[in-house]
Amino acid sequence: MNEKIKACLLTGALGNAFGSRFEQMDLPTEGERWHFTGDTQLTMATCEAILEHQRPQPKMVAVAFQRWYSQGQLSGLDASTIKALVELMGGGDVAKVGANDELAAGNGAAMRIAPLAFLLDPKVEADRDLFRNICRITHHNEEAYVGGLAVLYAIRFGQNDQQNFISNIIRLLPESRVRERLVEISQAPAMRIRDLGRKFGSSGFVVDSIPLALIAAQQAPELGIENMMKEIVAAGGDAATNCSIAGQIAGLQLGMEAIPAEWMEMLRKT
């Protein structure tokens, strides 16, 4: 596997495990085993679909999701994703399952799309349409799609070693609340990640989650992986997903050698 891809996926998974330990509590239990949630699990299911079909269509990705769900391998999913999986298991049309109301404006599509960034070029209309339809398996919402698109661009810029990528993403995104928030947060006076999260939001709402994760990832070369993750956790909110997405982008930028050794040891025990 390409080392950059490996670093992207592994750091995202470790960020997911790190962040999930802090949700709903001030401090994790000492010695607690790390565990992965739907962020990592659905990312791996997407990888399976790619390995099986090279350029998977939405139905093929949905089949992989169903397989993981039926085998009890998914946890910590948002309401829109659960609704889609239940409907798929009942024979629902992949183009019609999932939520299309306010529940669909979460970060559940963006959290799983990293593998697609190594296959799809969002500047190509056919690739962008395929990407949109894969997002819509679980989230029929334009903001959820734009949030996923922002992550896709960030990972593609990271492949080209572009560390200051926020301004380029803003230029490329369609008009949306996600784009507006990125503009706001990028123009804010210099603040710690935790303070940005507290001011602008750190919830699982895609307009809160994705801009925070991207800004955090852009600071990773200065802070390092572990300190970046600690800042995200200190912001509160959906720490598991925010750490996972920021980890994917930062891991791609900084490589395997930037992952803390003790985290790799925890992974071996998981």
Secondary structure by P-SEA (a helix, b strand, c coil): ccaaaaaaaaaaaaaaaaaaacccccccccbbbbbbccaaaaaaaaaaaaaacccccaaaaaaaaaaaaaacccccccaaaaaaaaaaaaccccccccccccccccccccccccccccccccccaaaaaaaaaaaacccccaaaaaaaaaaaaaaaaaaacccccaaaaaacccccaaaaaaaaaaacccccaaaaaaaccccccccccaaaaaaaaaacccccaaaaaaaaaaaccaaaaaaaaaaaaaaaacccccccaaaaaaaaac
